[in-house]
Amino acid sequence: MGNWQTQPLTLPSVLAMVLGAVIVLVLALGVVTYTIYVQRKLLGWMQLRIGPNRVGPLGLFQTIADIIKLLIKEDVVPASADRPLFLLAPVLAFVPSFLVLAVVPFSAHHVFTANLSIGVLFYLAVSAITIHGVMLAGWASNNKYALIGGMRSAAQMLSYEIPLGLSLVGVVLMAGSLNLNDIVLAQQHSGWWNVIPQILGFLVFLVASTAELNRTPFDLPEAESELVAGYHVEYSGFRFAFFMLTEYVYLFAMAGLCATLFLGGWSGPWLPGWLWFAIKVVLFIFFQFWLQATLPRMRVDQLMTFSWKVLLPVSLVNLVLTGFIKAFW
């Protein structure tokens, strides 16, 4: 695509951008559909269960059937809810999850994504908007369980965004750029992936990203045993599907960000670049499912303490060490 920031918009360029957005959306929906299927299968095998096996061969169409069921269900709005905010919250949560995919480089050519000079900053800034959608969902539902889930989610996401952002600063210092494409090229030029010199930052990123995604053991905003379903307890039908879609699109986007920043992005020997990128994304997603099958849920006080007293100091130490490396080596 042409650089729309320096060239005037024309009908072909607008159509190209719309087509690219549609293709990325379809790709994300396809990935999400079968990510859920693989998650259910893996959890079944790890817990000595079968998992979905009824709809389609090997249960391959089970997630599609579940999506259709959600889309045709009645959209219920509680009588005591704040209706405008209740209807707005799922959209406000989902749209940023799709927007962040605009800067994730699936390959070296940026065929359907934007090559922004501030790609890392764009991801962090846009993903933070989802917090507002989650909080609105909890508050506008006029349900005590939803409100507690929304408050937990806001506290958790805000707390873990700080070490997450600091873990990325080390990578930015190593590459000297906020451009995701430049970060991958810097790893190719240095001869090693950032996971080696930035091992502390990588570990902080793994933990903080798990908390940002509300995945086990940090799934307190959706703790079924305590909050029924959390901030989206009053939602049904396609609005509930929006929240589920948000969670798994962010899982895909965060996996792409991890692969780009720490694992060399599309770089690798012999195989095509997009295939290397896909392998790294799958490894990150598998790691999240593995955690879900093995770890118990943390307590709220443990969750917040771990962010401020462990991850934040470690991320600051990593930042100082990175500065010394850049200055003297």
C-alpha positions in Angstrom: 0.0 0.0 0.0 1.0 3.6 -0.5 1.9 5.8 2.4 -1.5 7.5 3.1 0.2 9.9 5.6 2.2 11.7 2.9 0.0 11.1 -0.2 -3.5 12.3 -0.8 -6.3 9.8 -0.4 -7.8 8.4 -3.6 -10.7 6.0 -4.2 -8.3 3.1 -5.0 -6.2 3.7 -1.8 -9.4 3.9 0.4 -10.7 0.7 -1.2 -7.3 -1.0 -0.6 -7.4 0.0 3.1 -10.9 -1.2 3.5 -10.1 -4.5 1.8 -7.0 -4.9 4.0 -9.1 -4.3 7.1 -11.7 -6.8 6.0 -9.0 -9.5 5.3 -7.4 -8.9 8.7 -10.8 -9.1 10.4 -11.6 -12.4 8.6 -8.2 -13.8 9.5 -8.7 -12.8 13.1 -12.1 -14.3 13.3 -10.8 -17.6 11.8 -7.9 -17.7 14.2 -10.2 -17.0 17.1 -12.7 -19.7 16.1 -10.1 -22.5 16.0 -8.1 -21.1 18.9 -11.2 -21.7 21.1 -11.5 -25.2 19.6 -7.8 -26.1 20.2 -8.1 -24.7 23.8 -11.0 -26.9 24.6 -9.3 -29.9 23.0 -6.0 -29.3 24.8 -7.7 -28.7 28.2 -9.6 -31.9 27.6 -6.5 -34.0 26.9 -4.6 -32.4 29.8 -7.4 -33.2 32.2 -8.1 -36.7 30.8 -11.3 -35.6 29.0 -12.4 -35.9 25.4 -13.3 -32.3 24.6 -15.7 -31.3 21.8 -16.3 -34.2 19.5 -19.9 -34.0 18.3 -20.4 -31.3 15.8 -18.5 -32.1 12.6 -15.5 -34.5 12.3 -13.5 -34.5 15.5 -15.7 -31.7 16.7 -14.2 -29.2 14.3 -17.5 -27.3 13.8 -18.3 -27.1 17.5 -17.1 -23.5 18.0 -19.0 -22.4 14.8 -22.2 -23.9 16.2 -21.6 -22.1 19.5 -21.1 -18.8 17.7 -24.3 -19.3 15.7 -26.2 -20.1 18.9 -25.0 -16.9 20.5 -25.9 -14.8 17.5 -29.5 -16.0 17.3 -30.1 -15.8 21.1 -32.2 -13.0 22.5 -30.4 -9.8 23.4 -31.6 -9.1 26.9 -31.0 -5.7 28.5 -31.8 -5.6 32.3 -34.6 -3.1 33.2 -32.4 -1.4 35.8 -29.3 -1.1 33.6 -28.1 2.2 32.1 -29.2 1.2 28.6 -27.0 3.5 26.4 -23.8 2.6 28.3 -24.8 -1.0 28.5 -25.1 -1.2 24.8 -21.9 0.8 24.1 -19.6 -1.2 26.4 -19.1 -4.4 24.3 -18.3 -2.3 21.2 -15.9 -0.1 23.2 -14.1 -3.3 24.4 -13.9 -5.0 21.0 -12.9 -2.3 18.6 -9.5 -1.6 20.2 -8.7 -5.3 20.2 -9.1 -5.3 16.4 -7.4 -1.9 15.9 -4.1 -3.1 17.5 -3.8 -5.7 14.8 -3.3 -2.9 12.3 0.4 -2.5 13.4 1.3 -6.2 14.0 3.6 -7.2 11.1 2.6 -10.7 9.9 5.4 -10.7 7.4 8.2 -8.4 6.1 6.0 -6.8 3.4 3.2 -5.3 5.6 0.6 -6.3 3.0 -2.5 -5.7 5.1 -1.0 -3.8 8.1 0.4 -0.3 8.7 4.1 0.3 9.1 3.8 3.0 11.8 6.9 4.6 13.2 5.3 4.5 16.6 3.8 1.0 16.4 4.7 0.0 20.0 3.2 3.2 21.4 0.1 2.7 19.2 -0.5 -0.8 20.6 -0.2 0.3 24.2 -2.3 3.4 23.8 -5.2 1.7 21.9 -5.3 -1.4 24.0 -5.8 0.7 27.1 -9.2 1.8 25.7 -10.6 -1.6 26.4 -10.4 -0.9 30.1 -13.1 1.7 29.7 -15.4 -0.8 27.9 -15.0 -3.4 30.7 -15.6 -0.8 33.5 -18.7 0.5 31.7 -20.0 -3.1 31.3 -19.6 -3.7 35.0 -21.1 -0.4 36.1 -23.9 -0.1 33.6 -25.3 -3.6 34.3 -26.4 -2.4 37.8 -25.4 -5.8 39.2 -23.0 -6.1 42.2 -21.1 -9.0 40.8 -20.6 -7.2 37.4 -19.5 -4.1 39.3 -16.9 -6.0 41.3 -15.7 -7.8 38.2 -15.3 -4.4 36.4 -13.4 -2.9 39.3 -11.1 -5.9 39.5 -10.4 -5.7 35.8 -9.7 -2.0 35.9 -7.3 -2.4 38.9 -5.6 -5.4 37.3 -5.2 -4.0 33.8 -3.9 -0.6 35.0 -1.5 -2.2 37.5 0.0 -4.6 35.0 0.2 -2.2 32.1 3.1 -0.4 33.9 5.5 -3.4 34.0 4.3 -4.5 30.6 5.2 -1.1 29.1 8.5 -1.0 30.9 9.4 -4.5 29.6 8.9 -3.1 26.1 11.1 -0.1 26.7 14.1 -2.3 26.9 13.4 -3.8 23.5 12.9 -0.2 22.1 16.2 0.8 23.5 17.9 -2.2 21.9 16.5 -1.4 18.5 16.5 2.4 18.8 13.0 2.6 17.3 9.3 2.3 18.2 8.6 0.8 14.7 7.8 -2.9 15.0 9.3 -3.6 11.6 12.6 -1.9 12.6 12.7 -4.0 15.8 12.5 -7.2 13.8 15.2 -6.0 11.4 17.4 -5.0 14.4 17.1 -8.6 15.7 18.1 -9.9 12.3 21.1 -7.5 12.2 22.3 -8.5 15.7 22.2 -12.2 15.0 20.0 -13.1 18.0 16.5 -12.6 19.1 15.7 -10.1 21.9 14.7 -13.0 24.2 18.4 -13.6 24.9 19.7 -10.1 25.9 16.2 -9.1 27.2 15.5 -12.3 29.2 14.3 -10.3 32.2 12.1 -8.1 30.1 10.7 -11.2 28.4 9.8 -12.9 31.7 8.1 -9.7 32.9 6.3 -9.4 29.5 5.0 -13.0 29.8 3.6 -12.5 33.3 2.2 -9.0 32.6 0.6 -10.0 29.3 -1.1 -13.0 31.0 -2.6 -10.6 33.5 -3.6 -8.1 30.8 -5.4 -10.9 29.0 -7.2 -11.9 32.2 -5.9 -15.4 31.7 -5.3 -18.0 34.4 -3.9 -17.5 37.1 -4.9 -13.9 36.7 -8.6 -14.4 35.7 -10.0 -12.7 38.8 -12.4 -10.3 36.8 -14.2 -13.4 35.5 -13.9 -15.7 38.5 -17.0 -17.9 38.1 -16.7 -19.4 41.6 -16.9 -15.9 43.1 -18.6 -13.5 40.6 -20.9 -15.9 38.5 -19.3 -14.6 35.3 -17.7 -11.2 36.2 -18.3 -7.9 34.4 -20.3 -9.5 31.6 -22.7 -11.5 33.8 -25.8 -9.6 32.5 -24.9 -9.9 28.8 -26.4 -12.4 26.4 -26.5 -13.1 22.7 -24.2 -11.3 20.4 -23.1 -8.7 23.0 -21.7 -11.5 25.1 -20.1 -12.9 22.0 -18.4 -9.5 21.6 -16.7 -9.9 25.0 -15.5 -13.4 24.2 -14.3 -12.2 20.8 -12.4 -9.4 22.5 -10.6 -11.8 24.8 -9.4 -14.1 22.1 -8.5 -11.4 19.5 -6.3 -9.8 22.2 -4.7 -13.3 22.8 -3.9 -13.4 19.1 -2.6 -9.8 19.1 -0.5 -10.2 22.2 1.0 -13.4 20.7 1.9 -11.4 17.6 3.4 -8.7 19.7 5.5 -11.2 21.7 6.7 -12.9 18.5 7.7 -9.5 17.0 9.4 -8.0 20.0 11.2 -10.9 21.5 11.2 -13.8 19.1 12.4 -12.2 15.8 9.0 -11.8 14.2 8.9 -13.4 10.8 12.7 -14.1 10.7 14.0 -17.6 10.7 15.9 -20.0 8.4 14.4 -22.1 5.5 10.7 -21.6 6.1 8.7 -18.6 4.7 8.5 -15.6 7.0 4.7 -15.8 7.6 5.1 -19.4 8.7 7.8 -18.6 11.2 5.5 -15.9 12.6 2.6 -18.3 12.8 4.8 -20.9 14.7 5.9 -18.3 17.3 2.3 -17.1 17.8 1.1 -20.7 18.3 3.8 -21.3 20.9 2.7 -18.3 22.9 -1.0 -19.3 22.7 -0.1 -22.8 23.7 1.8 -21.5 26.7 -1.4 -19.6 27.9 -3.5 -22.8 27.6 -0.9 -24.7 29.5 -1.0 -22.2 32.3 -4.8 -22.5 32.4 -4.7 -26.3 32.8 -2.1 -26.3 35.6 -2.2 -23.2 37.8 -4.9 -22.2 40.3 -6.3 -18.7 40.5 -4.5 -16.1 42.6 -6.1 -14.1 45.4 -6.8 -10.4 44.8 -4.2 -9.2 47.3 -1.5 -11.6 45.8 -2.3 -10.3 42.3 -1.8 -6.6 43.2 1.2 -7.2 45.4 2.9 -9.2 42.7 2.6 -6.4 40.2 3.8 -3.5 42.4 6.4 -5.4 44.6 7.9 -7.9 42.1 7.2 -7.1 38.4 7.7 -3.4 38.7 11.2 -3.6 40.4 12.3 -6.3 38.0 11.2 -4.3 35.0 13.1 -1.3 36.3 16.3 -3.4 36.9 16.0 -4.7 33.3 15.7 -1.1 32.1 18.8 0.0 33.9 20.8 -3.0 32.7 19.7 -2.3 29.2 20.8 1.3 29.5 24.3 0.2 30.7 24.5 -2.3 27.8 23.7 0.3 25.2 26.0 2.9 26.8 29.1 0.8 27.3 28.9 -2.2 25.0 
